[in-house]
Amino acid sequence: MTVRAAELMMAILMGVLSLFLMWKSAELPVGWIKGKGPGGGAWPFWLSVVMLGCCIATAVRWFARQTPESRSTEQYMDRTTVQINAITVGSLVALLALTHVIGMYFATMLFLLFYLRFVGRHAWLLTISISLGLPIG
């Protein structure tokens, strides 16, 4: 996938997400409630409107080829980047799954141990110190 294609794809996906969030937040009042202030859905609704506007602006600039990204034919992610992202997503999924089995503290310790030592390639002393210190401290 090229940088150009990735930019349009993200503008579309984020635009769809914005519409969904607008729809869900409109289940609560989005306007001003007299004597009370903004409704419960006001902040997420109007934030989603702004986000949708940004997505539309990105798409318009993409079609007009106004930005370097909208003209780029470079590869969006190389093999190494895809691998690092896959490892990160897999690690986070394992963290969430282990949280239900062994609890948050131990799952966080294992996550930090794996990520610092094997992904970040930090020294054992630093890895153990952070892995034990952060969840407890």
Secondary structure as the mmCIF struct_conf table of DSSP 4:
data_model
#
loop_
_struct_conf.conf_type_id
_struct_conf.id
_struct_conf.beg_label_comp_id
_struct_conf.beg_label_asym_id
_struct_conf.beg_label_seq_id
_struct_conf.end_label_comp_id
_struct_conf.end_label_asym_id
_struct_conf.end_label_seq_id
STRN STRN1 THR A 2 THR A 2
HELX_RH_AL_P HELX_RH_AL_P1 VAL A 3 SER A 25
TURN_TY1_P TURN_TY1_P1 ALA A 26 GLU A 27
BEND BEND1 LEU A 28 LEU A 28
BEND BEND2 GLY A 31 GLY A 31
STRN STRN2 TRP A 32 ILE A 33
TURN_TY1_P TURN_TY1_P2 LYS A 34 LYS A 36
STRN STRN3 GLY A 37 PRO A 38
TURN_TY1_P TURN_TY1_P3 GLY A 40 GLY A 41
HELX_RH_AL_P HELX_RH_AL_P2 ALA A 42 ALA A 64
TURN_TY1_P TURN_TY1_P4 ARG A 65 ARG A 65
BEND BEND3 THR A 67 THR A 67
HELX_RH_AL_P HELX_RH_AL_P3 PRO A 68 ARG A 71
BEND BEND4 GLU A 74 GLU A 74
STRN STRN4 GLN A 75 GLN A 75
BEND BEND5 TYR A 76 MET A 77
HELX_RH_AL_P HELX_RH_AL_P4 ARG A 79 ILE A 102
HELX_RH_AL_P HELX_RH_AL_P5 MET A 104 PHE A 114
HELX_RH_PI_P HELX_RH_PI_P1 TYR A 115 VAL A 119
BEND BEND6 GLY A 120 GLY A 120
HELX_RH_AL_P HELX_RH_AL_P6 TRP A 124 ILE A 136
#
